[in-house]
């Protein structure tokens, strides 16, 4: 067995007691990551570490989390991911056209206390990003609330509002920065909410709503991209086929999630738009919140295009935002990505391909990619997730 990251290989073969995925972010914003050393060191509470992208002890720190953690299978075991599922659509019972969307016109504003706490480090981070040409304070979309409607047959509704990217930077991206000896924003939130994520409605964070899409070619290849050095967050990592933060324009006038402009990032990053997607192949996988960035919410989709992998590569070379894509990578799933799995033998063969995928890309995969993969595996073979970060591992096939 061979991993691209030797430290990940050792940890994956000897997983932690919590059975958590040994996520290691090797290519993130310069000076964001704590300095490495031979012996484990406590996280630096200074501007040297705006956010702890490794957060090795996240299962213990978020031990009272109420939402189920996503799990990803590998070699017959299940590993917890630092992502909780607000909506797991493995059974495809939730049609995006039936998920209501309510848009607030009021712009999100940071509270005085949070602004005062993070101002110094947020400004320093923004200066560093500006120097590298990676900062633009545009409008993003913030998820304010996601809830189940009691009087509407188990349907869901979400509420969103506009957000300045600067306020996302000043919260979700500086969670672990602070003066020596003073509690960080993450530590304050964990203490306030008893070692769990605060509800979206009560959150003081920017919580920009992200989107990740797994795109499969007509000939059965999963398209990935290695993020270029030109992007602000997680440069150099493997990510989903296309991803990013949503903007108010993506959902302008929409009454349901089915009217969301899912393919905008696809058109801009790799040149694949809605007209290139096969009919009825665009599926909502789930909605999650990422632990590392303090519960930042994200939508996860999968889709199949009528284009071959060669045609996708050609489109990507001419895409508007091609500078954001360092390179395209492909992994062959073949019919396992295109046709329904029937019986234990086909499910077992599919899971072996997942093992190979993790061995090839796992060391450099973003959390969002791993979360999208976990949701997709759930749709393909019905993986069951647990609600405890310290519970026993389970991987069960759908009856």
DRENDO-387383 format. One line per 3 residues: their letters; for each residue x, y, z of N, C-alpha, C. Coordinates in steps of 0.05 Angstrom, whole numbers, plus 5000, padded with zeros to 4 digits. Example, Ala and Ser with C-alpha at 12.3 -4.5 7.8 and 13.67 -1.06 7.14 Angstrom:
BEGIN
AS	5264:4886:5156:5246:4910:5156:5264:4934:5156 ~ 5257:4955:5142:5273:4979:5143:5258:5001:5157
END
This chain:
BEGIN
XXX	5017:4976:5000:5000:5000:5000:5018:5025:5000 ~ 5011:5045:4984:5028:5068:4981:5011:5094:4983 ~ 5020:5112:5001:5007:5138:5003:5026:5159:4994
XXX	5015:5182:4984:5033:5203:4976:5044:5218:5000 ~ 5033:5214:5023:5042:5228:5048:5049:5207:5068 ~ 5075:5203:5074:5083:5181:5092:5071:5182:5120
XXX	5068:5207:5130:5056:5209:5157:5027:5200:5157 ~ 5013:5207:5136:4985:5198:5133:4984:5167:5132 ~ 5003:5155:5117:5003:5126:5115:5005:5113:5142
XXX	5024:5123:5158:5027:5110:5185:5002:5113:5202 ~ 4990:5137:5201:4967:5142:5218:4942:5127:5207 ~ 4940:5124:5181:4917:5110:5170:4918:5080:5177
XXX	4942:5069:5177:4945:5041:5183:4942:5036:5213 ~ 4946:5056:5230:4942:5054:5259:4925:5077:5268 ~ 4899:5076:5262:4881:5098:5267:4878:5104:5297
XXX	4870:5129:5303:4867:5137:5331:4843:5123:5343 ~ 4842:5124:5370:4821:5110:5384:4793:5119:5376 ~ 4791:5144:5368:4765:5154:5359:4758:5146:5331
XXX	4776:5132:5317:4772:5123:5290:4766:5147:5272 ~ 4780:5169:5276:4776:5193:5260:4796:5193:5237 ~ 4787:5204:5215:4804:5206:5191:4828:5223:5197
XXX	4853:5214:5192:4877:5229:5199:4882:5251:5179 ~ 4865:5271:5179:4867:5292:5159:4892:5309:5163 ~ 4908:5311:5143:4931:5329:5144:4931:5347:5121
XXX	4930:5373:5126:4930:5393:5104:4958:5402:5099 ~ 4971:5393:5078:4998:5400:5073:5002:5424:5057 ~ 4981:5434:5045:4984:5457:5026:4962:5477:5032
XXX	4966:5494:5051:4945:5514:5057:4958:5542:5057 ~ 4944:5562:5066:4954:5589:5065:4980:5591:5081 ~ 5001:5603:5070:5026:5606:5084:5022:5619:5111
XXX	5035:5608:5131:5034:5619:5159:5008:5613:5173 ~ 4990:5600:5160:4965:5592:5173:4970:5567:5190 ~ 4986:5549:5180:4990:5524:5193:5011:5526:5215
XXX	5007:5513:5238:5027:5513:5259:5053:5501:5249 ~ 5076:5510:5259:5101:5500:5251:5104:5471:5259 ~ 5115:5455:5240:5118:5426:5246:5143:5422:5263
XXX	5143:5400:5278:5166:5392:5294:5165:5362:5298 ~ 5186:5350:5309:5187:5322:5313:5167:5313:5335 ~ 5164:5330:5355:5146:5324:5377:5120:5340:5374
XXX	5097:5329:5380:5072:5344:5378:5073:5368:5396 ~ 5065:5391:5385:5064:5416:5400:5036:5426:5402 ~ 5029:5441:5423:5002:5453:5425:4999:5474:5403
XXX	4975:5479:5395:4970:5498:5374:4979:5526:5382 ~ 4992:5539:5364:5001:5566:5370:4978:5586:5371 ~ 4976:5600:5392:4954:5620:5395:4965:5647:5387
XXX	4972:5650:5362:4983:5675:5353:4976:5678:5323 ~ 4986:5700:5312:4980:5706:5284:4994:5685:5266 ~ 5013:5669:5277:5026:5649:5261:5006:5627:5254
XXX	4984:5625:5268:4964:5604:5263:4936:5616:5264 ~ 4926:5625:5242:4899:5636:5241:4878:5615:5246 ~ 4882:5592:5234:4863:5570:5236:4879:5544:5237
XXX	4872:5526:5254:4886:5500:5257:4873:5481:5237 ~ 4885:5478:5214:4874:5461:5193:4876:5431:5199 ~ 4893:5424:5217:4896:5396:5224:4877:5389:5246
XXX	4876:5404:5268:4857:5401:5290:4855:5371:5298 ~ 4877:5359:5306:4879:5331:5310:4859:5321:5331 ~ 4853:5337:5351:4836:5328:5373:4806:5337:5369
XXX	4798:5340:5344:4771:5350:5340:4749:5331:5351 ~ 4752:5304:5350:4731:5288:5361:4726:5293:5391 ~ 4748:5298:5406:4746:5304:5434:4735:5332:5439
XXX	4743:5351:5423:4735:5379:5427:4705:5382:5421 ~ 4695:5367:5401:4667:5369:5393:4652:5344:5402 ~ 4658:5334:5425:4648:5308:5434:4618:5308:5440
XXX	4606:5332:5444:4578:5333:5449:4561:5342:5425 ~ 4573:5340:5402:4559:5348:5377:4534:5331:5374 ~ 4512:5345:5367:4486:5332:5364:4480:5321:5337
XXX	4492:5333:5316:4487:5323:5289:4506:5300:5283 ~ 4498:5282:5265:4515:5258:5258:4540:5266:5243 ~ 4563:5255:5250:4587:5259:5235:4587:5241:5210
XXX	4598:5252:5189:4601:5235:5165:4623:5215:5170 ~ 4621:5192:5156:4641:5171:5158:4649:5163:5130 ~ 4674:5156:5127:4684:5147:5101:4696:5119:5104
XXX	4690:5100:5087:4700:5073:5090:4728:5070:5078 ~ 4744:5054:5090:4771:5047:5079:4779:5020:5090 ~ 4784:5001:5072:4793:4974:5079:4775:4961:5100
XXX	4749:4964:5097:4730:4950:5114:4724:4964:5140 ~ 4737:4987:5145:4731:5003:5169:4719:5029:5161 ~ 4707:5043:5181:4696:5069:5176:4710:5090:5193
XXX	4717:5112:5180:4732:5133:5194:4715:5159:5194 ~ 4714:5171:5218:4698:5195:5221:4712:5218:5207 ~ 4696:5236:5194:4706:5260:5182:4698:5284:5199
XXX	4714:5306:5198:4706:5330:5213:4685:5346:5198 ~ 4663:5332:5193:4640:5344:5179:4614:5331:5189 ~ 4595:5347:5197:4569:5336:5206:4549:5340:5184
XXX	4529:5322:5184:4508:5322:5164:4483:5335:5174 ~ 4476:5359:5163:4450:5371:5169:4428:5356:5153 ~ 4435:5347:5130:4417:5331:5113:4432:5310:5098
XXX	4426:5285:5103:4438:5263:5089:4417:5252:5069 ~ 4422:5257:5043:4403:5250:5023:4410:5224:5009 ~ 4420:5205:5025:4428:5179:5013:4405:5165:4999
XXX	4381:5168:5010:4358:5154:4998:4345:5171:4976 ~ 4355:5195:4971:4345:5213:4951:4315:5221:4955 ~ 4306:5220:4980:4279:5227:4985:4274:5257:4985
XXX	4296:5273:4989:4293:5302:4989:4299:5313:4962 ~ 4278:5323:4949:4281:5336:4923:4287:5365:4927 ~ 4310:5375:4916:4316:5404:4920:4293:5422:4913
XXX	4276:5414:4895:4253:5431:4887:4233:5433:4909 ~ 4235:5416:4930:4217:5417:4952:4229:5428:4978 ~ 4254:5437:4976:4267:5450:4999:4264:5480:4995
XXX	4249:5492:5013:4243:5520:5010:4267:5538:5016 ~ 4269:5560:5003:4291:5579:5007:4278:5607:5013 ~ 4286:5618:5036:4277:5644:5044:4302:5662:5045
XXX	4301:5684:5031:4323:5703:5029:4318:5728:5045 ~ 4336:5734:5064:4336:5760:5078:4351:5780:5062 ~ 4341:5804:5061:4356:5825:5046:4377:5838:5063
XXX	4374:5836:5090:4393:5850:5108:4421:5837:5107 ~ 4441:5854:5105:4469:5845:5104:4478:5836:5132 ~ 4492:5813:5133:4503:5803:5159:4523:5823:5169
XXX	4521:5828:5195:4540:5846:5209:4553:5831:5232 ~ 4579:5833:5235:4593:5821:5258:4585:5836:5283 ~ 4583:5821:5305:4578:5834:5331:4603:5849:5339
XXX	4599:5869:5357:4621:5886:5366:4642:5868:5380 ~ 4633:5849:5396:4652:5832:5411:4669:5815:5393 ~ 4657:5803:5373:4673:5786:5355:4692:5802:5338
XXX	4682:5825:5328:4699:5843:5312:4724:5852:5328 ~ 4720:5859:5353:4742:5868:5370:4761:5845:5375 ~ 4751:5821:5379:4768:5798:5385:4785:5790:5362
XXX	4775:5791:5337:4789:5780:5314:4801:5801:5296 ~ 4796:5826:5301:4804:5848:5283:4834:5847:5275 ~ 4851:5845:5295:4880:5846:5290:4889:5824:5272
XXX	4880:5799:5278:4889:5777:5262:4875:5776:5234 ~ 4850:5784:5233:4836:5785:5208:4849:5805:5189 ~ 4856:5828:5199:4870:5848:5182:4897:5839:5173
XXX	4911:5825:5190:4937:5814:5182:4934:5793:5161 ~ 4915:5776:5163:4910:5755:5143:4902:5768:5117 ~ 4884:5788:5118:4876:5801:5093:4900:5815:5079
XXX	4918:5827:5095:4941:5840:5083:4958:5819:5068 ~ 4962:5796:5081:4978:5775:5068:4965:5765:5042 ~ 4938:5763:5043:4925:5754:5019:4925:5775:4997
XXX	4923:5800:5005:4925:5822:4984:4952:5822:4971 ~ 4973:5818:4986:5000:5818:4974:5003:5797:4953 ~ 4988:5775:4956:4990:5753:4937:4968:5754:4916
XXX	4952:5776:4917:4930:5779:4898:4908:5760:4901 ~ 4903:5750:4926:4883:5730:4932:4859:5740:4947 ~ 4857:5766:4950:4835:5776:4967:4817:5795:4951
XXX	4791:5790:4952:4771:5807:4940:4746:5806:4957 ~ 4739:5829:4968:4716:5830:4987:4689:5832:4972 ~ 4682:5809:4960:4657:5808:4946:4634:5799:4964
XXX	4610:5797:4953:4587:5788:4968:4585:5757:4965 ~ 4582:5744:4988:4576:5716:4990:4548:5712:5000 ~ 4540:5687:5002:4514:5680:5013:4519:5665:5039
XXX	4504:5674:5060:4507:5662:5087:4482:5645:5093 ~ 4487:5621:5104:4464:5605:5113:4458:5613:5141 ~ 4433:5623:5146:4424:5632:5172:4411:5609:5187
XXX	4397:5592:5172:4381:5571:5186:4374:5549:5166 ~ 4374:5525:5176:4364:5502:5161:4348:5485:5180 ~ 4323:5481:5173:4305:5467:5192:4285:5450:5178
XXX	4274:5431:5193:4253:5413:5183:4226:5426:5189 ~ 4209:5426:5170:4183:5438:5173:4163:5417:5185 ~ 4155:5422:5209:4138:5403:5223:4111:5399:5210
XXX	4100:5420:5197:4073:5418:5186:4073:5413:5156 ~ 4095:5403:5146:4096:5400:5116:4108:5373:5108 ~ 4100:5352:5122:4107:5325:5114:4137:5320:5114
XXX	4152:5331:5133:4180:5325:5134:4197:5340:5115 ~ 4187:5361:5102:4203:5377:5084:4221:5396:5099 ~ 4240:5408:5085:4259:5426:5097:4258:5454:5086
XXX	4269:5473:5101:4271:5500:5092:4297:5512:5101 ~ 4308:5530:5085:4333:5543:5092:4329:5573:5089 ~ 4344:5588:5106:4343:5617:5105:4371:5627:5100
XXX	4374:5646:5081:4400:5656:5074:4400:5687:5074 ~ 4424:5698:5075:4426:5727:5074:4453:5735:5061 ~ 4456:5759:5051:4482:5767:5039:4503:5771:5061
XXX	4528:5767:5053:4551:5768:5071:4575:5780:5057 ~ 4589:5798:5070:4614:5807:5059:4636:5786:5063 ~ 4652:5780:5043:4673:5760:5046:4692:5767:5069
XXX	4695:5793:5073:4713:5802:5095:4704:5792:5122 ~ 4678:5790:5126:4667:5780:5152:4670:5750:5154 ~ 4671:5736:5132:4677:5707:5132:4706:5703:5140
XXX	4724:5719:5128:4752:5718:5135:4756:5723:5164 ~ 4742:5743:5175:4745:5753:5203:4733:5734:5223 ~ 4721:5712:5214:4709:5693:5234:4718:5664:5227
XXX	4708:5653:5206:4713:5625:5200:4742:5619:5194 ~ 4757:5639:5185:4785:5634:5177:4806:5643:5198 ~ 4797:5654:5221:4815:5661:5242:4806:5650:5269
XXX	4794:5627:5268:4783:5615:5292:4803:5609:5314 ~ 4828:5603:5306:4848:5594:5326:4870:5615:5331 ~ 4865:5639:5322:4884:5661:5327:4877:5675:5353
XXX	4897:5683:5368:4892:5698:5392:4917:5705:5406 ~ 4916:5724:5425:4939:5731:5440:4947:5709:5459 ~ 4972:5706:5465:4982:5685:5482:4968:5685:5509
XXX	4957:5662:5516:4943:5659:5542:4914:5666:5541 ~ 4904:5679:5519:4877:5686:5517:4861:5665:5500 ~ 4837:5659:5507:4821:5640:5492:4816:5650:5463
XXX	4817:5632:5444:4811:5638:5416:4781:5639:5412 ~ 4773:5647:5388:4745:5648:5382:4733:5620:5383 ~ 4747:5600:5373:4738:5572:5373:4734:5563:5402
XXX	4754:5569:5419:4752:5560:5447:4729:5574:5462 ~ 4724:5599:5456:4701:5612:5468:4675:5600:5460 ~ 4673:5593:5434:4648:5581:5424:4643:5554:5436
XXX	4665:5538:5437:4662:5511:5449:4654:5512:5478 ~ 4665:5531:5493:4658:5534:5521:4629:5543:5523 ~ 4621:5562:5506:4593:5573:5508:4573:5551:5501
XXX	4579:5533:5482:4560:5514:5472:4567:5485:5481 ~ 4583:5483:5501:4588:5457:5514:4599:5436:5494 ~ 4621:5443:5481:4635:5424:5464:4618:5414:5440
XXX	4604:5431:5427:4589:5425:5403:4587:5450:5386 ~ 4579:5447:5361:4574:5470:5344:4550:5485:5354 ~ 4551:5511:5353:4527:5527:5358:4508:5524:5335
XXX	4483:5528:5339:4464:5527:5317:4469:5549:5298 ~ 4463:5545:5272:4467:5565:5252:4453:5592:5259 ~ 4429:5589:5270:4414:5613:5277:4427:5629:5299
XXX	4443:5616:5316:4456:5629:5339:4485:5635:5333 ~ 4495:5629:5310:4523:5631:5305:4532:5660:5300 ~ 4554:5669:5312:4565:5695:5307:4584:5696:5283
XXX	4588:5672:5270:4607:5670:5248:4595:5677:5221 ~ 4613:5683:5202:4604:5690:5175:4589:5667:5162 ~ 4600:5643:5164:4587:5619:5154:4578:5621:5125
XXX	4597:5629:5108:4591:5630:5079:4582:5602:5069 ~ 4561:5602:5053:4550:5576:5044:4566:5567:5020 ~ 4579:5544:5022:4595:5533:5001:4580:5513:4984
XXX	4592:5505:4962:4581:5484:4945:4604:5467:4934 ~ 4600:5441:4933:4619:5422:4921:4603:5403:4903 ~ 4614:5399:4879:4601:5381:4860:4620:5361:4850
XXX	4612:5335:4851:4628:5313:4839:4617:5309:4811 ~ 4634:5313:4791:4625:5311:4763:4638:5286:4751 ~ 4621:5270:4738:4630:5245:4725:4627:5249:4695
XXX	4648:5240:4680:4647:5242:4651:4629:5221:4640 ~ 4623:5223:4614:4605:5203:4601:4618:5176:4600 ~ 4645:5175:4602:4658:5149:4602:4667:5140:4630
XXX	4655:5151:4651:4658:5140:4678:4681:5150:4694 ~ 4693:5173:4687:4715:5184:4702:4705:5206:4721 ~ 4714:5205:4746:4709:5226:4765:4730:5248:4761
XXX	4720:5272:4757:4738:5295:4752:4745:5309:4779 ~ 4771:5312:4784:4780:5327:4807:4797:5350:4798 ~ 4801:5369:4815:4821:5390:4809:4839:5395:4832
XXX	4864:5399:4826:4883:5408:4846:4883:5438:4846 ~ 4876:5449:4869:4873:5478:4871:4900:5492:4866 ~ 4899:5513:4850:4923:5527:4843:4933:5545:4866
XXX	4957:5555:4864:4968:5573:4884:4954:5600:4883 ~ 4937:5604:4864:4923:5630:4861:4899:5633:4879 ~ 4890:5611:4891:4866:5613:4908:4874:5619:4937
XXX	4855:5630:4952:4861:5639:4979:4861:5616:4999 ~ 4843:5597:4996:4840:5576:5016:4847:5549:5004 ~ 4864:5534:5018:4872:5507:5012:4886:5505:4984
XXX	4904:5523:4977:4918:5519:4952:4934:5494:4952 ~ 4935:5480:4929:4951:5456:4926:4936:5430:4933 ~ 4913:5432:4946:4898:5408:4953:4881:5398:4929
XXX	4874:5372:4930:4855:5362:4912:4827:5369:4923 ~ 4810:5379:4905:4783:5386:4913:4763:5373:4894 ~ 4738:5378:4899:4717:5367:4882:4720:5377:4853
XXX	4703:5368:4835:4705:5376:4807:4704:5406:4805 ~ 4687:5419:4820:4686:5448:4823:4673:5455:4849 ~ 4681:5477:4860:4671:5485:4887:4675:5514:4891
XXX	4664:5525:4913:4667:5553:4919:4645:5562:4938 ~ 4645:5588:4944:4624:5600:4960:4602:5611:4942 ~ 4577:5606:4950:4555:5617:4934:4552:5647:4938
XXX	4540:5660:4918:4535:5688:4920:4505:5693:4919 ~ 4496:5717:4927:4467:5723:4925:4456:5720:4897 ~ 4472:5725:4877:4463:5722:4849:4456:5693:4842
XXX	4469:5674:4856:4464:5646:4850:4436:5637:4858 ~ 4423:5652:4875:4397:5644:4886:4377:5666:4884 ~ 4383:5687:4869:4365:5710:4866:4338:5701:4854
XXX	4317:5708:4868:4290:5702:4859:4282:5673:4864 ~ 4299:5657:4875:4293:5628:4879:4274:5625:4903 ~ 4255:5608:4900:4237:5600:4922:4244:5573:4934
XXX	4259:5557:4918:4267:5530:4927:4296:5526:4919 ~ 4308:5506:4932:4336:5499:4926:4339:5489:4898 ~ 4318:5479:4886:4319:5469:4859:4324:5491:4838
XXX	4321:5516:4846:4326:5539:4828:4354:5550:4831 ~ 4370:5538:4849:4398:5547:4853:4414:5544:4828 ~ 4432:5563:4823:4450:5561:4800:4474:5543:4808
XXX	4470:5517:4808:4490:5498:4817:4515:5499:4800 ~ 4511:5503:4774:4533:5499:4755:4550:5524:4749 ~ 4545:5546:4763:4561:5571:4758:4591:5566:4761
XXX	4599:5553:4784:4627:5548:4788:4638:5529:4768 ~ 4622:5510:4759:4631:5491:4739:4637:5505:4712 ~ 4619:5523:4705:4623:5538:4680:4648:5555:4681
XXX	4652:5568:4705:4675:5587:4708:4701:5573:4711 ~ 4702:5550:4726:4727:5538:4732:4736:5517:4712 ~ 4718:5501:4701:4726:5480:4682:4710:5481:4656
XXX	4694:5501:4652:4680:5505:4627:4657:5486:4622 ~ 4646:5474:4643:4624:5455:4640:4599:5468:4653 ~ 4578:5473:4636:4554:5486:4646:4530:5467:4647
XXX	4507:5479:4654:4483:5463:4658:4475:5448:4632 ~ 4479:5460:4609:4472:5447:4584:4488:5422:4578 ~ 4511:5419:4592:4528:5396:4588:4521:5373:4606
XXX	4502:5377:4625:4495:5356:4644:4472:5339:4633 ~ 4475:5313:4636:4454:5295:4627:4429:5298:4643 ~ 4407:5296:4630:4381:5300:4642:4377:5281:4666
XXX	4367:5292:4688:4361:5277:4713:4385:5266:4726 ~ 4409:5275:4720:4433:5264:4732:4445:5282:4754 ~ 4434:5306:4758:4443:5324:4779:4428:5318:4805
XXX	4442:5309:4825:4430:5300:4850:4442:5315:4874 ~ 4424:5322:4892:4433:5333:4918:4442:5310:4936 ~ 4467:5310:4944:4478:5288:4961:4472:5294:4990
XXX	4474:5319:4998:4470:5325:5026:4478:5354:5032 ~ 4474:5362:5057:4482:5388:5067:4498:5383:5092 ~ 4522:5395:5094:4539:5390:5117:4550:5416:5130
XXX	4564:5412:5152:4578:5434:5166:4606:5424:5172 ~ 4626:5439:5164:4654:5431:5168:4664:5440:5195 ~ 4674:5421:5211:4684:5426:5238:4708:5445:5238
XXX	4727:5440:5220:4752:5455:5220:4747:5485:5218 ~ 4728:5493:5201:4722:5522:5198:4698:5530:5214 ~ 4694:5516:5237:4675:5525:5256:4646:5520:5249
XXX	4641:5500:5232:4614:5494:5224:4605:5509:5199 ~ 4624:5516:5181:4616:5529:5156:4598:5509:5140 ~ 4575:5518:5131:4556:5500:5117:4564:5497:5088
XXX	4555:5474:5077:4561:5469:5048:4540:5451:5036 ~ 4535:5455:5010:4517:5438:4995:4534:5419:4978 ~ 4526:5394:4976:4541:5374:4961:4523:5361:4940
XXX	4534:5360:4915:4519:5350:4893:4537:5330:4877 ~ 4524:5314:4861:4538:5298:4841:4523:5301:4814 ~ 4537:5298:4792:4525:5301:4766:4541:5286:4745
XXX	4528:5280:4723:4541:5266:4701:4539:5283:4676 ~ 4561:5286:4662:4561:5302:4638:4561:5285:4613 ~ 4552:5296:4592:4552:5281:4566:4580:5283:4553
XXX	4598:5298:4565:4625:5302:4554:4644:5279:4563 ~ 4662:5273:4545:4683:5254:4553:4704:5268:4569 ~ 4723:5253:4581:4743:5265:4597:4762:5283:4580
XXX	4766:5275:4555:4783:5292:4538:4769:5318:4532 ~ 4743:5317:4528:4728:5342:4522:4728:5360:4547 ~ 4727:5349:4570:4727:5365:4595:4754:5378:4598
XXX	4776:5364:4592:4802:5376:4594:4804:5400:4574 ~ 4794:5396:4550:4795:5418:4530:4778:5442:4540 ~ 4755:5437:4552:4739:5459:4562:4753:5474:4584
XXX	4766:5459:4602:4780:5471:4625:4802:5489:4617 ~ 4815:5483:4595:4837:5500:4586:4827:5527:4576 ~ 4801:5529:4569:4790:5555:4560:4772:5568:4580
XXX	4770:5557:4604:4751:5567:4624:4758:5594:4634 ~ 4738:5610:4642:4742:5637:4652:4761:5639:4675 ~ 4757:5621:4695:4773:5621:4720:4793:5599:4720
XXX	4805:5593:4697:4824:5570:4695:4849:5574:4713 ~ 4855:5599:4720:4878:5604:4738:4873:5593:4766 ~ 4848:5587:4773:4842:5576:4799:4848:5546:4800
XXX	4850:5534:4777:4854:5505:4775:4883:5499:4768 ~ 4897:5487:4787:4925:5480:4782:4928:5458:4761 ~ 4912:5438:4764:4911:5416:4744:4886:5400:4748
XXX	4877:5386:4728:4855:5368:4730:4866:5340:4735 ~ 4853:5325:4752:4860:5297:4757:4835:5280:4752 ~ 4839:5255:4745:4816:5238:4738:4820:5211:4752
XXX	4797:5200:4760:4798:5173:4772:4775:5157:4759 ~ 4782:5132:4750:4762:5116:4735:4745:5099:4753 ~ 4719:5105:4753:4700:5088:4767:4684:5070:4748
XXX	4683:5078:4723:4669:5062:4703:4640:5060:4708 ~ 4629:5036:4704:4600:5031:4708:4592:5035:4737 ~ 4610:5033:4756:4603:5037:4784:4594:5065:4789
XXX	4601:5084:4772:4592:5111:4775:4567:5117:4759 ~ 4561:5099:4741:4539:5105:4722:4514:5088:4726 ~ 4518:5064:4736:4495:5046:4739:4491:5038:4768
XXX	4467:5029:4774:4460:5020:4801:4476:4996:4809 ~ 4484:4995:4834:4499:4973:4845:4479:4951:4854 ~ 4484:4927:4846:4466:4905:4852:4480:4883:4867
XXX	4473:4879:4893:4484:4857:4908:4510:4863:4921 ~ 4518:4845:4940:4542:4848:4956:4567:4849:4939 ~ 4568:4833:4918:4593:4831:4901:4598:4858:4888
XXX	4578:4871:4876:4582:4896:4863:4589:4918:4883 ~ 4576:4918:4906:4582:4937:4927:4611:4934:4937 ~ 4619:4909:4940:4647:4903:4949:4667:4913:4928
XXX	4661:4909:4903:4679:4918:4882:4681:4949:4882 ~ 4658:4962:4886:4657:4991:4887:4674:5001:4910 ~ 4672:4989:4934:4687:4998:4957:4717:4994:4954
XXX	4725:4973:4938:4753:4970:4932:4764:4993:4916 ~ 4747:5003:4898:4755:5027:4882:4758:5051:4900 ~ 4740:5053:4920:4742:5075:4939:4769:5073:4954
XXX	4777:5049:4962:4803:5045:4975:4825:5056:4958 ~ 4825:5049:4932:4846:5058:4914:4845:5088:4911 ~ 4821:5099:4910:4819:5128:4908:4832:5142:4932
XXX	4826:5132:4956:4838:5143:4980:4868:5140:4981 ~ 4878:5118:4972:4907:5113:4971:4921:5133:4952 ~ 4907:5140:4931:4919:5158:4911:4916:5187:4918
XXX	4892:5195:4928:4887:5224:4933:4883:5232:4962 ~ 4879:5212:4980:4872:5218:5007:4890:5237:5022 ~ 4916:5234:5018:4935:5251:5033:4932:5281:5027
XXX	4925:5287:5002:4923:5315:4994:4894:5324:4988 ~ 4875:5309:4998:4847:5315:4993:4836:5336:5013 ~ 4820:5354:5003:4808:5374:5021:4786:5360:5037
XXX	4778:5371:5059:4757:5360:5075:4731:5360:5059 ~ 4726:5381:5043:4702:5382:5027:4700:5360:5007 ~ 4723:5353:4995:4723:5330:4976:4717:5304:4990
XXX	4729:5300:5013:4724:5275:5028:4695:5274:5037 ~ 4683:5297:5045:4655:5298:5053:4637:5291:5029 ~ 4643:5303:5006:4627:5298:4982:4629:5268:4975
XXX	4653:5257:4977:4657:5228:4972:4640:5211:4991 ~ 4640:5219:5017:4625:5203:5037:4595:5204:5031 ~ 4585:5228:5024:4557:5230:5017:4551:5213:4992
XXX	4569:5214:4973:4564:5199:4948:4565:5169:4953 ~ 4584:5159:4969:4585:5131:4976:4558:5123:4990 ~ 4548:5141:5007:4523:5135:5020:4500:5131:5000
XXX	4500:5148:4979:4479:5144:4958:4483:5119:4942 ~ 4509:5111:4938:4514:5088:4922:4509:5062:4937 ~ 4516:5060:4962:4513:5035:4976:4502:5037:5004
XXX	4491:5060:5011:4476:5063:5036:4492:5061:5061 ~ 4516:5074:5062:4532:5075:5086:4517:5088:5109 ~ 4519:5077:5133:4505:5089:5156:4524:5105:5173
XXX	4516:5129:5180:4532:5146:5197:4523:5146:5226 ~ 4541:5150:5244:4534:5151:5272:4532:5179:5282 ~ 4519:5182:5305:4515:5208:5316:4535:5215:5338
XXX	4555:5198:5342:4574:5203:5363:4602:5202:5351 ~ 4619:5220:5360:4647:5221:5350:4663:5198:5362 ~ 4654:5185:5383:4669:5164:5397:4655:5137:5397
XXX	4634:5135:5380:4619:5110:5379:4633:5089:5363 ~ 4622:5064:5362:4633:5043:5348:4630:5047:5318 ~ 4648:5036:5302:4646:5039:5273:4626:5020:5261
XXX	4611:5031:5242:4591:5015:5229:4592:5021:5199 ~ 4591:5001:5182:4587:5005:5154:4567:4983:5145 ~ 4544:4991:5139:4522:4971:5134:4511:4977:5106
XXX	4505:4956:5092:4493:4958:5066:4463:4961:5070 ~ 4451:4977:5052:4422:4981:5053:4407:4955:5048 ~ 4387:4951:5065:4371:4927:5062:4356:4926:5036
END
